[in-house]
Amino acid sequence: MAADRNPKLIIDLNKLRNNIDKVQNMCRDVGVEIAGVIKGFTGLPEVAAQFERCGCKFIASSRIEQLEAVKEYGIQTPLMMIRIPMLSEAADIVRVTDISLNSSVEVLRELNKQARLQDKNHKVILMADLGDLREGFWDKEEMLEAALMVENDLHNLELAGVGTNVGCYGAIAPTPDKLNELVAIAEMIEEKIGRELEFISGGATSSLTTMIDGELPPRINMLRIGEGIILAIDLQEYWGYDMSYLYKDVFTLRAEVLEVRDKPTHPVGKIMIDCFGKTPTYEDRGIRRRALVGIGRVDYGSPDDLVAKDANISVVGASSDHTILDVEDAGDIRVGDTVDFKVCYANLVYLTSSDNINKIYI
Ligand SMILES: *Cc1c(COP(=O)(O)O)cnc(C)c1O
């Protein structure tokens, strides 16, 4: 792709490394290692490599394809599968990754079988569901039994620890109580197996809040962090923490203006169903200057969270390949100019997975 082709996703690797370093130092101060989660940017290897440069303990993703790409790129950091594996991908999990999060006995047996066939040892972390109601053992006795099975019977698996995930489906907060529950499960297992577990993995970006509050139970020694490093928006915007020491603009979207015209703000004619099957409503603001840019829903998903860096430009709407901007208050914008946008997590996963977007690393 021509280096100057638009639209572009500009990725500032220096800013990213700053964010990784800052979060990692903060974690290491309290004895917590980071698994750097790369699914937010579709595992782009050039970006994932920054986690290795910064010395993260693990590089993690929910997608085996991304971990495979990162491995082929030459990354040596141990890889972690954080979506509980499908039975059908067990062989790939063992071949590509070093450690996986798990919650099914069937899958554990299959991982063990594949590890034996490949003459490997694969580490597993057993997930406890503490109320968020996504993945994880619900019954603590059942979890203990699975742990004992891994420890005693599945000789090509290594029981590396326990973990949990909160704040994803049930929007449950990582309170000290919840995390202490996880530590209690770990200690119950440790008592039965007669040794200490290597990892207690206490969640994702949202668990940083508990850590910053100084309330992370001391035995939690791993967090799996994506958003809080790559975008660093949630803790500031939703949780009210001061994250001013992290860059919020590692990623910038740049789109090119195709048309600039004064047009009505209310469609002219009988309003029917739009190309997405919806009957939209429009506010009539009279004639205003608008610019059309060459990027659309196919590239970034929903325009609802798309925000131009220039506060005088607003996103009016979008179809598959076009985005309409109100530039009435934005000074002189012409065909061929470019407009920069902030990128939210939902937009980022689309943008990074699209071949239509020119990725520029600076
Ligand atoms: C996505 C994911 C994470 C990382 O979440 P962030 O909010 O981006 O930090 C951690 N653990 C699991 C199991 C995940 O699926």
The ligand as a Tripos MOL2 file, in Angstrom:
@<TRIPOS>MOLECULE
LIG
   15    15     1     0     0
SMALL
NO_CHARGES

@<TRIPOS>ATOM
      1 C1         -9.9030   -8.7270   27.1860 C.3       1 LIG1
      2 C2         -9.4860   -9.4380   28.4010 C.ar      1 LIG1
      3 C3         -8.5810   -8.8190   29.2820 C.ar      1 LIG1
      4 C4         -8.0550   -7.4240   29.0880 C.3       1 LIG1
      5 O1         -9.0780   -6.4820   29.3080 O.3       1 LIG1
      6 P1         -8.7900   -4.9070   29.3260 P.3       1 LIG1
      7 O2        -10.0260   -4.3340   29.9070 O.co2     1 LIG1
      8 O3         -8.5570   -4.4940   27.9180 O.co2     1 LIG1
      9 O4         -7.5940   -4.6740   30.1670 O.co2     1 LIG1
     10 C5         -8.1540   -9.5660   30.3830 C.ar      1 LIG1
     11 N1         -8.6090  -10.8130   30.6090 N.ar      1 LIG1
     12 C6         -9.4890  -11.4190   29.7810 C.ar      1 LIG1
     13 C7         -9.9260  -12.8040   30.0990 C.3       1 LIG1
     14 C8         -9.9560  -10.7570   28.6590 C.ar      1 LIG1
     15 O5        -10.8230  -11.3630   27.8450 O.3       1 LIG1
@<TRIPOS>BOND
     1     1     2 1
     2     2     3 ar
     3     2    14 ar
     4     3     4 1
     5     3    10 ar
     6     4     5 1
     7     5     6 1
     8     6     7 2
     9     6     8 1
    10     6     9 1
    11    10    11 ar
    12    11    12 ar
    13    12    13 1
    14    12    14 ar
    15    14    15 1
@<TRIPOS>SUBSTRUCTURE
     1 LIG1         1 GROUP 0 **** ****
